[in-house]
């Protein structure tokens, strides 16, 4: 499919370029041809003027009151000059009879006075460009002067130009075809990547939806098949269905948020947001879960070094959307808590590590914690708020860091199960986090050391219209 599209793009590109080149080459050909013809006509007219000035006109007896041209005296000096320029002269009397000519044989061409120039065909390969001037004095016609120029003076350069333009245009079309194929490949590559991403996204979404829907259907069928079952069993089935429907609702909401974010429908409602208060609220919501896992959850506010410039309570205030920012840091903090296990579980994993690595790991895992740090930073004379979410979990392999923000991506899918055996996450949390950061014109990065922990860094501009520099 994409190869056919690429061929069509290359063909259209080549066709349009070939038409433009053909129009350009035709214009150049016609311009040069017209210029050469005009130059020859100007030369012939100039010869006529020169010959007219050199004509020896004699007057017949006064009683007759007429004039005549002395042909021998007039054209004696012009014969050799015109031969050097490939120009031939013919003199006709007032009756149109040929009197004198530089041609070896008289031309069987009717006499038609024409000062603008005319192309005459003697044979297939012999053409002349002629200008005919009627010579008169005091309204008395003395005769006709016809000047001829060989047409090969035009056809020879024109044929060479035509050959050059044909070869040049053909080579250009071939180069354009090759370039069109190359550029169409570059142009279609993002489409291929988007299609592959969409295909993978659709497959992952259908997979995520298929499992809970199948479990809901199974529980409903069991409830319908055994209507006389114990109330405790029915309650358990209903609770499972409730959890599954809640998970489906969360998944659909996440997918809807990402779809709207990609299409630009969701725009942040910018208002002053005290980020320190927002983080305190999110931490309070996650504290019970952290206590259950025996994880120390803390918030560290780093005051600006120059206190003289920041004496107000709005040090950690930025323009942003409270709901989106709350969802951003909820995803990051809950993700950190999810991947930071208890000491007992971590110490049990040490038996499979070398002795020195066990010692280093025990020192780092004595106190599982998740630390959130908020501070104000200055970059390129702009003010930003930087939030770091640091955990002491198992870390992320280097091979997974490049895909950590991809949708439905899980570092270790086998660990994403809750106590009921159902998938605990959808793999969309970090993708949503990145989308929210990008909506606020910020930047999110991740650093991780295996078996030591992971740090997510979010940099948000105080004014969202200011771009965030590279970290």
N, C-alpha and C positions, 0 to 999 in steps of 0.2 A: 504493500500500500504506500509506504513512504518512498520507496524507490520510484514508483510510478509518479507520485507527486513531485519528486525531485526532477524526474525527466521532463515533466510538463513545465516546471519552473524554468529549467535550463533551456527548453525549447522556446518558451515565450521570451525569455531574456535574449536569446540568440536571434530570434525572428525580429523582434523590435529593434535591436541594435543593427541587424543587417539592413532593415528598411531605412533606418536613419543614415547608415553609411552609404547606401545606394542613392538616397536623395542628395547627400552631400557630394558624392562622386559625380552624379549627374549635373549638379549645379556647377562644380568646378569645371567639368568638361564643356558645358555650354558657355560658361564665362570665358574660358581660354579660347574656345573656337570663335566666339563673337569678337573677342579682342583682336585675334589674328586677322579676321576678315576686315574689321574696321581699319586696322593698320595698313592692309593692302589697298583698301579703297582710298585711304588718305594719301598713300604713295602714288596711286594712279591719278588722283585729282591734282596732286602737286606736279606730276609730269605734264599733265595737260596745261596747267598754268605756265610752266616753263616753256613748253613748246609754243603756246599762244604768244608769248612775249618774243619768241625768236622767229616768228613767221615774217617772211618778206612779202609785203603786200604792195602790189603795183597797181597804178590806176590806168585804166584804158583811156582812149581819147575822151576829152571832156564832153564832146557832143553826145557820147553814149552814157556818160555819167556812171560808170561801173568800175568795180575793182576785181583784181584777180591775184592769186597767190603764186609766187615764183617757187615751185616745188623744189627744184634743184638747189636753189640758194637757201631755202628754208630748212630742208632735212639733210643736207649734206653733212653737217657736223653732229647730227643726233644719232646716226645709225650705230656708230661704235659705242657710244655712251650707254644707249639702252640695252645693248647686248650684254654688257657687263652686269646689268641689274636684272637680267631675264625679263625685260619688258620689251614688248613689240609694239610698233606704231603702224597705223594705216591712215592714209589720207584719201578721202573721197571728195569728188567735185560736188557741186550743188545739185546735180541730178542723181547722186548716189552711186556714181561709177568709181571703181577703185582706180586711183591714179598712182599711188606710191605705197610700198609696204616693206617691212623688214622681214616678213615671213618668206620662206623659200618657195612656198606654194600658196596661192590665194586661198583664203578661207571661204567656204560656201556657207556663210552665215549672213542672214539678212541684216540690214542696217537699221538699228533702232536706237535713236538718241536716248541715252540713259546716264545721267550724271551720278546716280546713287550706287552704281555697281550692279553687275549681273553675272551670274555663273552660267557659262555656256558649255554644253557637252559636245565635244567633237567625236569622241569614242568612249569606250568603257573606261579606259585608263588615261584618257587625255581630256582634261578639263581646263577651261580658261576663266579667269575673272576679268571682265571687261567694263570699261567706262567709255561712253561715246559722247562727244561734245560737238554741238553745232557751232561753227564759227561764222560770224556775221559782222558786218560793219554798215552803219547807217541803214539798218533794216534790209541789207542785201546779204543773202547767204553766200559765203565764199566757198564753203565745203564742210566736210565732217571729219573730225579727228577721232579715231578710235584707238584706245590704249588697252593692251592685253597683258595679263600677268599669269604665269603658269599656276595652276591650282595646287600642284604638289608642294608649293611653299606653305600651303595650309594643311594639306592632308598628311604630309610627312610628320610634322610635330604633333598633329592631332592624333594620328594613329599611334605614335609612341606614347602620348599621354593616355590614350584609351587603354593601351596595353599595361602601362604602369598602374593606372587606376584599377583595372581588373585584377591584376596580381595583388596589389596592395589591399584592395577590398576583400578579396578571397582570403588572404592571410589574416586580415583583421577579423573576419567572420569566424575562421577556425580558432583563433586565439580567444575571441569572445565566447565561442561555444565551450572551450575548455575552461575559461574563467567562469562562465555561467554555471557549468556543472560543479565547479569548486565552490562558488559562492552560494549556490542553491543548497549544497550540502551543509554549509555553515548556517544558512538561514533556517533550514529545516531541523537542525540539531536540537534547538530548544523545544521545538514541537514534539520531537521524538522523546526527549527527556520528560516533557510535561505529560505526554501520553503514557509513558512508562510509569511515571509517578501516579497518574490517575488510575491506571490499571492496577498498580500495586495497592493504592489506597482503596479502590473498590473491592479488591480481593480481601484485604485486611478487614475492611468494614463489614463485608458480608460474613467473614469468618467470625468476627466479634458478635454479630447479630444472630448468627445461626445457633451458636451454643446456648445462650439463654432462652431463645425462642423454643428450641428443642426441649430444654428442661422444663419450661413452663408447660408445653404441650404434654410432656410425660406426666407431670404432676396432676394436671387437669384430667387426663385420661384415667389415672389411678383413682382420683377422687370420684369420677363418674362411674368407674367400674366397681368400686366398693363403697356404695352409699351408706352401708351400715357399719363402716369402720369406726374405731374408737375416736372419740373427740380429740384426744391428745394427738393422734396421728394426723387428723384433719388440720389441727392447728399448726403442726409442723409443716405440712404441705403448703398451707396458706402463707406461713412466714417465708418459706422458700420462694414462693411465687411473688410475694411482696418485694423481697430483696432483688429478685431477678428483674422485675418490672422497674424498680428504682434504678438498677444498673442500666437497663435499657434507656430509661429516660435521661440519665446522665450522659450516656454515650451519644444519644441523639442531640442533646443540647450542645455537647462538645463539637460534634460534627457540624451542627448548624452555626456555631460561633466561628469555626475555622472557615466555613464556606462564605459566610458574610464578611469575614475579615479579608479573605482573598479577593473578593469582589469589590471591596471598598465600601460596603454598605455600613459597616460599623465604624463610626467615627467617635473618638473619645470626647466626652463632655468635660472640657477643661474647666477646672475650678481649683482654687488654692487647696492643696492637700498637704497637711502636716505628716510627712512620711514617718516620723518617729512615733506619732500617735497611732498611725495605721499599723505599723509593725507590732506595737504593743498589743493592739487588739487581736491581730492574727496569732501572735504567740499565746495569748490567753486562750484562744480557741483550741490551740494544739497542745496545751500544757497537760491536759488529762491523758491524752494518748502518749505523750512523752513520759509521764510518770508511770504509766502501765508498762512501758518498755524499759523503765529505769534509765532513761536518757536525760542528761542534764541539758536543758534548753535555756539559752541566755541571749540577751540583747546588749550590745556594747555600742554606746554612742560616743563617737570621737569628736570632741569639740575642736573648732577651728583654732589653729595656732595663733592667728592674729585676732585676739579677743576685742581689740579696739575697733575693728571693722565689723564685728558680728556680735553686737550686744543685745540684739532683739531676740524674741522667741521664735522668729521665722527663719532660723538658720537652716532647718531641715524641711522647709516648705517649698513645694514646686507646683507648677500648673499641670494638672493631670486629671484622670478619671478615677475617682475613689474605688468604684466597684471593680474596674479592670485591674487596678494596682493591687487591690486586696486579693483578687483571684490569682494574680501573678505570684505574690509572695506566699499565698496559701499553698499553691502547687509546689513551689520550691521547698518550703519548710516541710510539708508533709512528705515530699519525695525524699528529703534528707533523713527524716525520722524513719521512713520505711526501710531505708538501706543502712541504717545504723542499728545493729543488733545488740543484744545483751552480752555481758562479759562471759557468761557461762557458755553461750553458743560459740562465741569467738574463741575462747580458750580451748574448746573441744576441737576446733579446726586446727589448732597449732600442732597437734600430734602428727600432722601430715607435712610439716615444714621442717627444713634443716634447723639444726640447733641454734646457729647464730641468728637466722631469720626469726626463729621463735622468740629469742630474747628481745630483738628489736621490735617485733610485733607486740609482745606483752607490754613493753614500755609505752607504746602508742595506744594500746587498747585498754589500759587500766580503768579509764573513766570515759565511757562512751558519751559523747556530747554533740550537740548541734549549736553552733555559735553564729549569731547574726550580728554583723557589724555595719554601722551606718556612719558615713562621714562625708564631709563636703570636700570636693576636689576642684582644682583650677586647671584648665587646659586651654591653651590658645586664648587667654583672657576671657574665657567663659566659665561660668559656674555650673557644676554638675553635682548630683548626689550619687554616691556609690554605695551599693549594698552588697555585702558578701555573705553568702550562706555556706558555712563550712561545717562539714560533718566528719566524724571519725569512723566512717563505715568501711566497707571492703574495697571501695574504690572502683574505678571503671577502667577496663583494659584500653590500651592506646588504639587498638583496632576499632573500638566502639565509639570513641570520642567524636569521630567525624559524622556519626549517624545518630548521636544522642538526641538531637532535636527533630529527627524525622518522625513522621506520624506512624503510630502503631509499632514503633521500634522498641524492643526490650533487650537489655543487655543479656539477661538470663531468663528466658520465659518460664523455665521450670520453677523459679522461685516466686512467681507472681500468683500465688494461691493463698486463699485465706483458710480458715479452719473448716469451712464447709466444702472445701475442694473446688470452689469456683474461682475464676480469675479475679484477682483483687483490683487490677487496674486496666485501663483501656489503652495505655501507651500514647495518650494524647496530651498528658499534662505538660510536658516540656515543650511540645509543639505549640500549645496554647500560650505558654509563657513567652516563647519567642515572638509570637504574633502580637501579644500585648506590648512587649518592649518595642517592637518595630512601629506599632501604632503611636507610641509616645516618642518616636524618633530617637530611641536609645540603642543600647547595645548590650548583649548578653554573651558571656563566654564561660567556659568550664575548664577547670584544671583538676587533674586527679592523679593520685599515686596509689598504685595497687596495694591493698591491705593496709593503707594508712588513711585514706579519706578523699573526699571530693569537695571542691570549692566552686560555687557558682557566683559569678560577679556580674552585677547589673549596674550599668551607668545610665542615668536618666538626666537629661538637661532640665535645669530649673525652668527655662523657657523652651517649650517643645518645638518652637520654630528654629532652634539652633541645632545644627547637626552635631552628633557625638563623634569625637576623634577616636582613632584606633587606640585600643588598650595595649 
